[in-house]
Amino acid sequence: MPGYYAKTTNYYMEGNLFDTKNEKLVYSVQTKSFDPYTTDMLAHENGLLIVKDMIKKKIIEDKTSPAGD
């Protein structure tokens, strides 16, 4: 019957950042996305969110603003 079943797609991303000098994990992230418009857009948007989170948690510096804000 049309409309009875819905097809959905879930994507999971996981990333880990290590300090290569001491081989310690410094940041870990997991994301879940539900029916993204495109996988390219999903990857780009998740990347931006992860970088913003890393800046907020002072894992990396914000090089886009003079004060690092």
Distance bins in CASP14 RR format, pairs under 12 A and 6 or more apart:
PFRMAT RR
TARGET T0000
AUTHOR 0000-0000-0000
RMODE 2
METHOD distances of the structure
MODEL  1
6 34 0 0 0 0 0 1 0 0 0 0 0
6 35 0 0 0 0 1 0 0 0 0 0 0
7 35 0 0 0 0 1 0 0 0 0 0 0
8 33 0 0 0 0 0 1 0 0 0 0 0
8 34 1 0 0 1 0 0 0 0 0 0 0
8 35 1 0 1 0 0 0 0 0 0 0 0
8 36 0 0 0 0 0 1 0 0 0 0 0
9 32 0 0 0 0 0 1 0 0 0 0 0
9 33 0 0 0 0 1 0 0 0 0 0 0
9 34 1 0 0 1 0 0 0 0 0 0 0
9 35 1 0 1 0 0 0 0 0 0 0 0
9 36 1 0 0 1 0 0 0 0 0 0 0
9 37 0 0 0 0 0 1 0 0 0 0 0
9 38 0 0 0 0 0 1 0 0 0 0 0
9 39 0 0 0 0 1 0 0 0 0 0 0
9 42 0 0 0 0 1 0 0 0 0 0 0
10 31 0 0 0 0 0 1 0 0 0 0 0
10 32 1 0 0 1 0 0 0 0 0 0 0
10 33 1 0 0 1 0 0 0 0 0 0 0
10 34 1 0 1 0 0 0 0 0 0 0 0
10 35 1 0 0 1 0 0 0 0 0 0 0
10 36 0 0 0 0 1 0 0 0 0 0 0
10 42 0 0 0 0 0 1 0 0 0 0 0
11 30 0 0 0 0 0 1 0 0 0 0 0
11 31 0 0 0 0 1 0 0 0 0 0 0
11 32 1 0 0 1 0 0 0 0 0 0 0
11 33 1 0 1 0 0 0 0 0 0 0 0
11 34 0 0 0 0 1 0 0 0 0 0 0
11 35 0 0 0 0 1 0 0 0 0 0 0
11 36 1 0 0 1 0 0 0 0 0 0 0
11 37 0 0 0 0 0 1 0 0 0 0 0
11 38 0 0 0 0 0 1 0 0 0 0 0
11 39 1 0 0 1 0 0 0 0 0 0 0
11 40 0 0 0 0 0 1 0 0 0 0 0
11 41 0 0 0 0 0 1 0 0 0 0 0
11 42 1 0 0 1 0 0 0 0 0 0 0
11 43 0 0 0 0 1 0 0 0 0 0 0
11 45 0 0 0 0 0 1 0 0 0 0 0
11 46 0 0 0 0 1 0 0 0 0 0 0
12 29 0 0 0 0 0 1 0 0 0 0 0
12 30 1 0 0 1 0 0 0 0 0 0 0
12 31 1 0 0 1 0 0 0 0 0 0 0
12 32 1 0 1 0 0 0 0 0 0 0 0
12 33 1 0 0 1 0 0 0 0 0 0 0
12 34 0 0 0 0 0 1 0 0 0 0 0
12 36 0 0 0 0 0 1 0 0 0 0 0
12 42 0 0 0 0 0 1 0 0 0 0 0
12 46 0 0 0 0 0 1 0 0 0 0 0
13 28 0 0 0 0 0 1 0 0 0 0 0
13 29 1 0 0 1 0 0 0 0 0 0 0
13 30 1 0 0 1 0 0 0 0 0 0 0
13 31 1 0 1 0 0 0 0 0 0 0 0
13 32 0 0 0 0 1 0 0 0 0 0 0
13 33 1 0 0 1 0 0 0 0 0 0 0
13 36 0 0 0 0 0 1 0 0 0 0 0
13 39 0 0 0 0 0 1 0 0 0 0 0
13 42 0 0 0 0 1 0 0 0 0 0 0
13 43 1 0 0 1 0 0 0 0 0 0 0
13 44 0 0 0 0 0 1 0 0 0 0 0
13 45 0 0 0 0 0 1 0 0 0 0 0
13 46 1 0 1 0 0 0 0 0 0 0 0
13 47 0 0 0 0 1 0 0 0 0 0 0
13 49 0 0 0 0 0 1 0 0 0 0 0
13 50 0 0 0 0 1 0 0 0 0 0 0
14 27 0 0 0 0 0 1 0 0 0 0 0
14 28 1 0 0 1 0 0 0 0 0 0 0
14 29 1 0 0 1 0 0 0 0 0 0 0
14 30 1 0 1 0 0 0 0 0 0 0 0
14 31 1 0 0 1 0 0 0 0 0 0 0
14 32 0 0 0 0 0 1 0 0 0 0 0
14 46 0 0 0 0 0 1 0 0 0 0 0
14 50 0 0 0 0 0 1 0 0 0 0 0
15 25 0 0 0 0 0 1 0 0 0 0 0
15 26 0 0 0 0 0 1 0 0 0 0 0
15 27 0 0 0 0 1 0 0 0 0 0 0
15 28 1 0 0 1 0 0 0 0 0 0 0
15 29 1 0 1 0 0 0 0 0 0 0 0
15 30 1 0 0 1 0 0 0 0 0 0 0
15 31 0 0 0 0 1 0 0 0 0 0 0
15 46 0 0 0 0 0 1 0 0 0 0 0
15 47 0 0 0 0 0 1 0 0 0 0 0
15 50 1 0 0 1 0 0 0 0 0 0 0
15 53 0 0 0 0 0 1 0 0 0 0 0
15 54 0 0 0 0 0 1 0 0 0 0 0
16 23 0 0 0 0 0 1 0 0 0 0 0
16 24 0 0 0 0 0 1 0 0 0 0 0
16 25 1 0 1 0 0 0 0 0 0 0 0
16 26 0 0 0 0 1 0 0 0 0 0 0
16 27 1 0 0 1 0 0 0 0 0 0 0
16 28 1 0 1 0 0 0 0 0 0 0 0
16 29 1 0 0 1 0 0 0 0 0 0 0
16 30 0 0 0 0 1 0 0 0 0 0 0
16 50 0 0 0 0 0 1 0 0 0 0 0
16 59 0 0 0 0 0 1 0 0 0 0 0
17 24 0 0 0 0 0 1 0 0 0 0 0
17 25 1 0 0 1 0 0 0 0 0 0 0
17 26 1 0 1 0 0 0 0 0 0 0 0
17 27 1 0 1 0 0 0 0 0 0 0 0
17 28 1 0 0 1 0 0 0 0 0 0 0
17 29 0 0 0 0 1 0 0 0 0 0 0
17 50 0 0 0 0 1 0 0 0 0 0 0
17 51 0 0 0 0 0 1 0 0 0 0 0
17 53 0 0 0 0 0 1 0 0 0 0 0
17 54 1 0 0 1 0 0 0 0 0 0 0
17 57 0 0 0 0 0 1 0 0 0 0 0
17 59 1 0 0 1 0 0 0 0 0 0 0
17 60 0 0 0 0 1 0 0 0 0 0 0
18 24 1 0 0 1 0 0 0 0 0 0 0
18 25 1 0 1 0 0 0 0 0 0 0 0
18 26 1 0 0 1 0 0 0 0 0 0 0
18 27 0 0 0 0 1 0 0 0 0 0 0
18 28 0 0 0 0 1 0 0 0 0 0 0
18 59 0 0 0 0 0 1 0 0 0 0 0
19 25 0 0 0 0 1 0 0 0 0 0 0
19 26 1 0 1 0 0 0 0 0 0 0 0
19 27 0 0 0 0 1 0 0 0 0 0 0
19 59 0 0 0 0 0 1 0 0 0 0 0
19 60 0 0 0 0 0 1 0 0 0 0 0
20 26 0 0 0 0 0 1 0 0 0 0 0
25 59 0 0 0 0 0 1 0 0 0 0 0
26 54 0 0 0 0 1 0 0 0 0 0 0
26 57 0 0 0 0 1 0 0 0 0 0 0
26 58 0 0 0 0 0 1 0 0 0 0 0
26 59 1 0 0 1 0 0 0 0 0 0 0
26 60 0 0 0 0 1 0 0 0 0 0 0
27 50 0 0 0 0 1 0 0 0 0 0 0
27 51 0 0 0 0 0 1 0 0 0 0 0
27 53 0 0 0 0 1 0 0 0 0 0 0
27 54 1 0 0 1 0 0 0 0 0 0 0
27 55 0 0 0 0 0 1 0 0 0 0 0
27 56 0 0 0 0 0 1 0 0 0 0 0
27 57 1 0 0 1 0 0 0 0 0 0 0
27 58 0 0 0 0 0 1 0 0 0 0 0
27 59 1 0 1 0 0 0 0 0 0 0 0
27 60 0 0 0 0 1 0 0 0 0 0 0
28 50 0 0 0 0 0 1 0 0 0 0 0
28 53 0 0 0 0 0 1 0 0 0 0 0
28 54 0 0 0 0 0 1 0 0 0 0 0
28 57 0 0 0 0 0 1 0 0 0 0 0
28 59 0 0 0 0 0 1 0 0 0 0 0
29 46 0 0 0 0 1 0 0 0 0 0 0
29 47 0 0 0 0 1 0 0 0 0 0 0
29 49 0 0 0 0 1 0 0 0 0 0 0
29 50 1 0 1 0 0 0 0 0 0 0 0
29 51 0 0 0 0 0 1 0 0 0 0 0
29 52 0 0 0 0 0 1 0 0 0 0 0
29 53 1 0 0 1 0 0 0 0 0 0 0
29 54 0 0 0 0 1 0 0 0 0 0 0
29 57 0 0 0 0 0 1 0 0 0 0 0
29 59 0 0 0 0 0 1 0 0 0 0 0
30 46 0 0 0 0 0 1 0 0 0 0 0
30 50 0 0 0 0 0 1 0 0 0 0 0
30 53 0 0 0 0 0 1 0 0 0 0 0
31 42 0 0 0 0 1 0 0 0 0 0 0
31 43 0 0 0 0 0 1 0 0 0 0 0
31 45 0 0 0 0 1 0 0 0 0 0 0
31 46 1 0 1 0 0 0 0 0 0 0 0
31 47 0 0 0 0 1 0 0 0 0 0 0
31 48 0 0 0 0 0 1 0 0 0 0 0
31 49 1 0 0 1 0 0 0 0 0 0 0
31 50 1 0 0 1 0 0 0 0 0 0 0
31 53 0 0 0 0 0 1 0 0 0 0 0
32 42 0 0 0 0 0 1 0 0 0 0 0
32 46 0 0 0 0 1 0 0 0 0 0 0
33 39 0 0 0 0 1 0 0 0 0 0 0
33 41 0 0 0 0 1 0 0 0 0 0 0
33 42 1 0 1 0 0 0 0 0 0 0 0
33 43 0 0 0 0 1 0 0 0 0 0 0
33 44 0 0 0 0 0 1 0 0 0 0 0
33 45 0 0 0 0 1 0 0 0 0 0 0
33 46 1 0 0 1 0 0 0 0 0 0 0
33 47 0 0 0 0 0 1 0 0 0 0 0
33 49 0 0 0 0 0 1 0 0 0 0 0
34 42 0 0 0 0 0 1 0 0 0 0 0
35 41 0 0 0 0 0 1 0 0 0 0 0
35 42 0 0 0 0 1 0 0 0 0 0 0
36 42 1 1 0 0 0 0 0 0 0 0 0
36 43 0 0 0 0 1 0 0 0 0 0 0
36 44 0 0 0 0 0 1 0 0 0 0 0
36 45 0 0 0 0 1 0 0 0 0 0 0
36 46 0 0 0 0 1 0 0 0 0 0 0
37 43 0 0 0 0 0 1 0 0 0 0 0
37 44 0 0 0 0 0 1 0 0 0 0 0
37 45 0 0 0 0 1 0 0 0 0 0 0
38 44 0 0 0 0 1 0 0 0 0 0 0
38 45 0 0 0 0 0 1 0 0 0 0 0
39 45 0 0 0 0 0 1 0 0 0 0 0
39 46 0 0 0 0 0 1 0 0 0 0 0
40 46 0 0 0 0 0 1 0 0 0 0 0
40 47 0 0 0 0 0 1 0 0 0 0 0
41 47 0 0 0 0 0 1 0 0 0 0 0
41 48 0 0 0 0 0 1 0 0 0 0 0
42 48 0 0 0 0 0 1 0 0 0 0 0
42 49 0 0 0 0 0 1 0 0 0 0 0
43 49 0 0 0 0 0 1 0 0 0 0 0
43 50 0 0 0 0 0 1 0 0 0 0 0
44 50 0 0 0 0 0 1 0 0 0 0 0
44 51 0 0 0 0 0 1 0 0 0 0 0
45 51 0 0 0 0 0 1 0 0 0 0 0
45 52 0 0 0 0 0 1 0 0 0 0 0
46 52 0 0 0 0 0 1 0 0 0 0 0
46 53 0 0 0 0 0 1 0 0 0 0 0
47 53 0 0 0 0 1 0 0 0 0 0 0
47 54 0 0 0 0 1 0 0 0 0 0 0
47 55 0 0 0 0 0 1 0 0 0 0 0
48 54 0 0 0 0 0 1 0 0 0 0 0
48 55 0 0 0 0 0 1 0 0 0 0 0
48 64 0 0 0 0 0 1 0 0 0 0 0
49 55 0 0 0 0 0 1 0 0 0 0 0
49 56 0 0 0 0 0 1 0 0 0 0 0
50 56 0 0 0 0 0 1 0 0 0 0 0
50 57 0 0 0 0 0 1 0 0 0 0 0
50 59 0 0 0 0 1 0 0 0 0 0 0
50 60 0 0 0 0 0 1 0 0 0 0 0
51 57 0 0 0 0 0 1 0 0 0 0 0
51 59 0 0 0 0 1 0 0 0 0 0 0
51 60 1 0 0 1 0 0 0 0 0 0 0
51 61 0 0 0 0 0 1 0 0 0 0 0
51 62 0 0 0 0 1 0 0 0 0 0 0
51 63 0 0 0 0 0 1 0 0 0 0 0
51 64 0 0 0 0 1 0 0 0 0 0 0
52 59 0 0 0 0 0 1 0 0 0 0 0
52 60 0 0 0 0 0 1 0 0 0 0 0
52 62 0 0 0 0 1 0 0 0 0 0 0
52 64 0 0 0 0 0 1 0 0 0 0 0
53 59 0 0 0 0 1 0 0 0 0 0 0
53 60 0 0 0 0 1 0 0 0 0 0 0
53 62 0 0 0 0 0 1 0 0 0 0 0
54 60 1 0 1 0 0 0 0 0 0 0 0
54 61 0 0 0 0 1 0 0 0 0 0 0
54 62 0 0 0 0 1 0 0 0 0 0 0
55 61 1 0 0 1 0 0 0 0 0 0 0
55 62 1 0 1 0 0 0 0 0 0 0 0
55 63 0 0 0 0 1 0 0 0 0 0 0
55 64 0 0 0 0 1 0 0 0 0 0 0
55 65 0 0 0 0 0 1 0 0 0 0 0
55 68 0 0 0 0 1 0 0 0 0 0 0
55 69 0 0 0 0 1 0 0 0 0 0 0
56 62 0 0 0 0 1 0 0 0 0 0 0
56 68 0 0 0 0 0 1 0 0 0 0 0
56 69 0 0 0 0 0 1 0 0 0 0 0
58 68 0 0 0 0 0 1 0 0 0 0 0
60 68 0 0 0 0 0 1 0 0 0 0 0
61 67 0 0 0 0 0 1 0 0 0 0 0
61 68 1 0 0 1 0 0 0 0 0 0 0
61 69 0 0 0 0 0 1 0 0 0 0 0
62 68 1 0 1 0 0 0 0 0 0 0 0
62 69 1 0 0 1 0 0 0 0 0 0 0
63 69 0 0 0 0 0 1 0 0 0 0 0
END
